[in-house]
Amino acid sequence: MLPTTSPMIQILKIAFFCTAAAQFTCAAPTWQQELSSPKQGPFPKLQPTSITLQVSWKGLINSGIVNIDFAPPTARKTDFYVVRSSARSVGAAASLFPYQSWFWSELDPVSLRPRYFHSVETDKRETVTTTVRHSPDRAICCEVTQRSDTGKVSEKNRTFIHTPIFDIFSAMLHVRSQKLEVGDPVTLVICPFESPYLLRVKVISKEVHNGRNAIRLSVGMRKIDSKTLELLPYKKLKQDATLWLSDDADRIPIELRAAAFIGDVRATLVDHRKL
């Protein structure tokens, strides 16, 4: 569901972030040689934590809020490492582009690879419910859309065959787990919703950002054609985004900045607490 015409929806998705069954008989694409090991790195797993990010244009016009809970005790899913999140537009942006979402991800507690992802997103035009089921060699997606004006329901089902595949949150935790020395690259295949993407992350520097020791990362995305495996431009981003992680025991996002087609989008940490 990434493609959409609503600027507010794009802001909230990029902030987060600044994914027909088929058998492939063609030669493996060259980008597969870039892929990082799917094994978790040596950095300790993030303990139960909640973070809140404020979304804005150029850090001036507040337009949304995103909350992410990592391994919340109230999830009561002892067999999984659960990540849940909610987001909504606020202020004047909520009047122009009303939007709210709820995401739920279940990860293997040891490998932190995804098993199940579910999302519900609502704007003034429609509600889209997406379910992605992960197995070792594929991601199976079901997307159900209900129009607000007519109540009409449509459904799309897609399968992407590849291994490994990450979702939004497993990719976030995988990058966090790596050594993250200056110059280190991390390249993953992600399926955040119904389409696959190649995620390229690189450690740019260690610096102070917003008064905190931080690890500065560049984050780039290319869409993957699910039939040919060809890399295609991701037109929602004009250039690679910049993400700062706290350079401490938590390694949580401090700020994301993305030059999107609607302008300078930022998501800034405003609250962080242990659960």
N, C-alpha and C positions, 0 to 999 in steps of 0.2 A: 504493500500500500504506500510505498514511499512517494511515487509521483502524485501530485495534487496541485490544485490551483490556489489553495488558501495560504497566504503568507504566514499566518499564525501557526498553522499546522507545520509548515516547513521549519519555522523557528524552533518550535518545541522538539521536533524530531532531530534536527541538526544539533541542538543543545545536548541532547542525550548522547546524543549521540554523535558531538560532533560530534535477499537475500532474495502435465503431460509426461509423465515418466519417459525416460529416454535411455538408450544404451549407446555409448560412444565408442566408435571403432576407429576414429581418426587418431593421428599421433598426438601425444600429450603436448599441450601448449607450453611454450617456453616459460610462462610465468609460474608454472608449478615448481620450477627449479628454485624459485625464490622462497617458497613456503618454509616457515620456521617449524621446529619440532613441536608437536602437539603436547609434549610433556610440560607440566608445570615447572616453573623455575624455582630457585632456592629461597626466594623471599617468602616469609611466613604468611599463611592464609589470613585474610581479613576477618577479624572477629566481629560478632554482632554489632552493627554500626548503622546509624541513620544519618543521611546528609540531605541538605536542602540547597538547591541552586536557584538563583534568581535570573530570569532570562530578560534580555534587553536588547534594544538597538543602540549600538555604540556606547553602551554603559550608561545611557542617559534616560531613555524611555522604557520604564519597566512594563513588560508585556506578558510575562508568564512566570510560573513557579513550578519546579520539579522536585519531588521528594523520592529518594531511593533508600530502601531498607535492605541491608545485606544480612542474611541469616537471622531474621527476626525470630525470637523465641515464640512469639504468638502464632507463627505459621503452622506449628504442630505437624511438620512433615519431617520426622526424624530420619527418614531414609534418604533425604536430599538436602543439599545446600540451596536454600531458597533465596531468590532476590525478587523483591516486588517494588513497584514504583507507581506513582500517580503524577499527573501533570494537568495544568489548566491555564488558560489565558486569564489575565487579570486587568483591572482598570479599563481605560479606553479601548484597549485591544480586545477585551472580552465583549464589549458592545459591538465592535466591528466584526470580529472573528471569534465567536464563541467556540471554545474547544476544551475538551477534557479527555483524559485517557487513564487507563489502568492496565499495567503490565504485570505478568507473573512468570517467573522462570524457575524451573527445577533442574539443578545441576547435580552431577555425580559428586558425592562428598569428598572423594579422594582426588579424582582427575579434574574436577570442576568442568567437565565437558557437559554440554546441554543434553537433556532428555526430553523436556517438554517446555513449550513457550505458549502463552496465551495473552492476548491483548484485546481491549475494547476501546475504540476511539469514536468520539461523537463530536460533530460540528453541526452547524445549522442546516446542512444539506442531508446528512446521512450518519448512520452508525455502522462502523466496520468492525467485525469480530474476526480475529485471526488466530488460528491454532497451528502451531508447527510441532510436529513430532519427529524427534531425532533418533536415528538408529546408527550403528557404526559406519554405514556407508552411504547414508542418504538423509535428506530432510524432506518430509512430506507436509505440505501446507494446504490448509483449507481456509478460504477467506469468504466470509458471508457479509454482504452489504445490504442494508435496509434503508431505503429512501425515506426521508422525513415527511415529504409532501404527499407521497402516494402510498407509502407503506410497502412498496414493491421490494421483494427480496431476490437477490441474485447470489450465486455461489461460484467460486473458482477453486479448482484443485490443481496443485502442481507438485511435481516431485523433482528434486535436484539430486543427482547421484554424484557423490564425491566423498572423499575422506581425507582429513577431518573437516568438519563444518562446525563453526561456532555461532552462537546467537549473540545478541548485544552484550549481555552481562557476562557471559563466559569469556568473550573476547576481552572485555574490560579487565576481568580478574586475571586472565592469562598474561596480558601485557604487564600488569602490576606485579606479577610474580617473578618476572625476569630480573636479571642483574641490573639492567638499565644503565650501563656505562655509556659515556658520551660516544656517539657514533654507532651504537648498537641498533640494528634493524629488527623489527618483528613484522612478519607478513603472514596473514591468515585469510582463509576463506570464511566469510560470514553470511548467514542467511537471516537478516533481522526481521523480515516479514515474508513476502511471497517470492522475492527475487534474490539471487546470490550476488555477492560483491567481493572484490579483492581489497582487503584492508592493509595498507602499508603504513607502519609506524616507525619513526626513527628518533633516537635520542639526540637532541640538538645541543643541549648544554645543561649545566647545573648552575642555578642562579637564584637570586632573591626575587620573589614576585608577591605583590600585595603584602609585603612585610614578612614573608615566610620563606624558608629554604625550599627550593622547588626544583623539579626535574622538568625541563622543557622538551616537549615532544612535538614533532610534526605528524599530522594524521591525514592521509590521503585515501581516497576511495575510487575504484573503477568498477563499473557494472560488468558482470560476466554474462554473456549470452548463454543461456542454459542448453541450447542445442549445439552450438558450434564451439563453445568455451572461449570465444573471442572476447577480448577486453574492450569495453565500450566506455566512452566518457560518462562521468557522473555530472550531469549538467547543473545540478542544484548547488554545487560548490565551484566557485571561480578558480580557486587555488587550494592547496593543502591548508587544513585548519591547524591551529596551534593549541595544544593542551598543556597545562601546567599541573603536575601532580606534586603533592607535598612530599618533600624529601625527608621522611621520618618513618616511624614504625607503622603508620597507617597507609601512606601513599594514596590519599584520596584526591579527587579533582579539586583544584583551587579555582581554576578558570578555564573555559574554552572560548576561543575566538575563531569565528569562521566567516570568510568573505563569501556570503551566499548571493544568489541572484537577486535577493530582495535587499541586500546591503550588509552592513557589519552586524553580525549576530554574536551576542555574548551570553554565556551562562556562568555566573559567579557564585562561589560558595558563600552562603550566608548563615548556615547552621550545621553543626557537626556534634553528634553525641553518641555515646555507647549505649547499646540496648541491653 
